Amino acid sequence: MSDEPTAAVLETDGGLSLRKGWTIVAALSITQTIGYGALYYAFSVLLIPMAQALNATTPQVAGALTVSVLTGALCAPLVGRALDVRGGRGLMTTGSALSALALLAWSQVSDLPQLYAVFVLLGAASAMVLYEPAFAIIVGWFEGSARANALLAVTIVAGFASSIFLPLTGLLVSSFDWRSALIILAVLYGLTAIPLHALVLRRGRLKEDRPAERAATTREAVRHRPFWLLVIAFTTHGGAVAMISVLLVTYLIHLGHQPLFAATVAGLLGVLSVTGRVVTTGLRRRWAAAPIAGVVFAVQAAGALLLPVAGHTAAGAIGCVLLFGIGFGVGTITRPHLLAERYGTTGYATLSGRLAFFSVAAKAVAPLAAFAGAETAGYTVILVVVSALCGIAAFSLFGYARL
């Protein structure tokens, strides 16, 4: 399925094309919310009943999600190139169908090998339908502040995926069972994402594939320092965020807080991620994006470093989580902005896919490293590592801003 010709759109830079662009933003906001909810966040609710049904340990089952994320990282460069060549409609429609099939297959697994095989498929499908391809489509449709606002709109709506789908999945499991819950999620996702991707998505009005220019842009980018500074910044930051995500509740309990308090404070991260995205998008109207994100990452470094010192009190724990949480979702919207700002829309998805290979892989490996490190070296060492990673990300963006 190929995207429709864009000649008429390219000739008219008026209200029609902008309305069509915002229709695409609305569609992607819906599909990203349901996609992250069904393909990613539901896993944590299903983890224990799956382990019991498969006669496996919780870590053995949890390893399937790591396999899925790593598969997505491996697929990211191929997906990026496909987006540049053919656009997003066919790829995201195909990915939606594969995702729905993977959810259905997941509901029928009877042992660990089957689970891991399904999650390889799920990882490949997720790479075709989640943020990276959605951002590539938005980057091709909008410029300047409109692009920033479009990216913000999608990430704000999708930021509530966990708030919606964690309780929804829990309700489905308690009302039926985990297999039935997955079947319902598969139908919900398939009936929503497949038609929206097939009928609404179009190749960007600012974007058409120019193979020679795309190849030249990609070669030039990967040979010079700015691109690799972005890789370092978003890989280290992604790893730090992943570590905090899996360890925060456990660590707050380790510091002496009650489980309910720990879970409530950790829940602030979702709200703060939306707040941080809104604030940084607003600040970009006056200052450059890279140093703004660099300052936010430095604040996160301070929050992580202070948590072992001040986190024993309720006020200290809340304050440190606020410092870290304000940057929780900033990397998500800063990365596409910086790539498009420096390299343009030709070859954007290819470069984004190459960068995502590193950043997504870090997000997959970091939780395992955090658990292993906490067991051997202690939580304080892990918080120092998280702080150091955020600091490296901040200095990388400061260096990038000077180039």
Sequence and secondary structure as in RCSB ss.txt:
>XXXX:A:sequence
MSDEPTAAVLETDGGLSLRKGWTIVAALSITQTIGYGALYYAFSVLLIPMAQALNATTPQVAGALTVSVLTGALC
APLVGRALDVRGGRGLMTTGSALSALALLAWSQVSDLPQLYAVFVLLGAASAMVLYEPAFAIIVGWFEGSARANA
LLAVTIVAGFASSIFLPLTGLLVSSFDWRSALIILAVLYGLTAIPLHALVLRRGRLKEDRPAERAATTREAVRHR
PFWLLVIAFTTHGGAVAMISVLLVTYLIHLGHQPLFAATVAGLLGVLSVTGRVVTTGLRRRWAAAPIAGVVFAVQ
AAGALLLPVAGHTAAGAIGCVLLFGIGFGVGTITRPHLLAERYGTTGYATLSGRLAFFSVAAKAVAPLAAFAGAE
TAGYTVILVVVSALCGIAAFSLFGYARL
>XXXX:A:secstr
      HHHHH  SHHHHHHHHHHHHHHHHHHHHHHIIIIIHHHHHHHHHHHHHT  HHHHHHHHHHHHHHHHHH
HHHHHHHHHHH SHHHHHHHHHHHHHHHHHHTT  SHHHHHHHHHHHHHHHHHHSHHHHHHHHHHH  HHHHHHH
HHHHHHHHTTHHHHHHHHHHHHHHHS HHHHHHHHHHHHHHHHHHHHHHH    TT    HHHHHHHHHHHHTSH
HHHHHHHHHHHHHHHHHHHHHHHHHHHHHTT  HHHHHHHHHHHHHHHHHHHHHHHHHTTTS HHHHHHHHHHHH
HHHHHHHHHHTTSHHHHHHHHHHHHTTTTHHHHHHHHHHHHHH STTHHHHHHHHHHHHHHHHHHHHHHHHHHHH
HT HHHHHHHHHHHHHHHHHHHHHHHT 
